[in-house]
Amino acid sequence: AHRVGHLGKRAIARDLRERGIAADDAKAALSPLADRDEIADATALWQRRFGQPPADERERARQVRFLVSRGFSAAIAFRVLRAAGARTDDLQD
């Protein structure tokens, strides 16, 4: 659980799979995270890393890639950037 807040559930699940944890055991380990607010986690991580909306499309793509690489979905990444004031209406969730 020390990775919660730094990684999304998808990244934690992938990490468990890569370590050879059985699917049922991994599901049981992740169940306490079911009610966790991933948008809040992603926003806090984004705030610590970037803290301001991207200035251009290249920076926006970099910020989205950062969140996705941490196991958050692209839809969550776009929601975080939209809430921060970034233009994302030309992207698909």
WOMOZI-V380396 format. One record per pair of residues at least 4 apart in sequence whose ideal C-beta (glycine too) atoms are under 7 Angstrom apart, sorted by the first residue. I is the first residue (numbers start at 1). J is the second residue. If there is no record, write none. Layout:
i-><I,I>
j-><J,J>
//
This chain:
i-><3,3,4,4,5,5,5,6,6,7,7,7,7,8,8,8,8,8,9,9,9,9,9,10,10,11,11,11,12,12,12,13,13,13,14,14,15,16,16,16,17,17,21,21,22,23,24,25,26,27,36,37,38,38,38,39,39,39,39,40,41,42,42,42,42,42,42,43,43,43,44,45,45,46,46,46,46,47,49,50,53,53,53,53,54,54,54,54,55,56,57,58,59,60,60,60,61,62,63,63,64,64,64,64,64,65,66,67,67,67,67,68,68,68,72,72,74,74,75,75,76,77,78,78,78,78,79,80,81,81,82,82>
j-><7,12,33,36,41,44,45,45,70,11,12,70,71,38,42,70,71,72,13,30,33,38,71,14,71,15,70,71,16,30,71,17,26,30,18,71,19,21,26,29,21,26,25,26,26,27,28,29,30,31,41,41,42,72,76,43,76,79,80,44,45,46,67,72,76,77,80,47,80,83,48,49,70,50,63,67,80,51,66,63,81,84,85,86,59,60,63,86,59,60,61,62,63,64,81,86,65,66,67,81,68,74,77,78,81,69,70,72,76,77,80,72,74,77,76,77,78,93,79,93,80,81,82,88,91,93,83,84,86,88,86,88>
//
